[in-house]
């Protein structure tokens, strides 16, 4: 088996892979949900740093642009009001 994580001891990596394989579908879904939540939180933190004057609504809209792409986000949420953009 190839190395997934070059900075991880091979024995620990093998244990992690075994635990993933033994996890129930519900446990795997929970792991995916937790990773999605963590990723979303990191994206929001990055947006807040990039646009410090943005309110929550603008941050949510900018997040939608990143997740969906600008074109789909505009189709779903309408055009981004450029007057409210902070940068």
HELIX and SHEET records of a PDB file:
HELIX    1   1 UNK A   10  UNK A   22  1                                  13    
HELIX    2   2 UNK A   25  UNK A   50  1                                  26    
HELIX    3   3 UNK A   56  UNK A   68  1                                  13    
HELIX    4   4 UNK A   70  UNK A   77  1                                   8    
HELIX    5   5 UNK A   82  UNK A   84  5                                   3    
END                                                                             
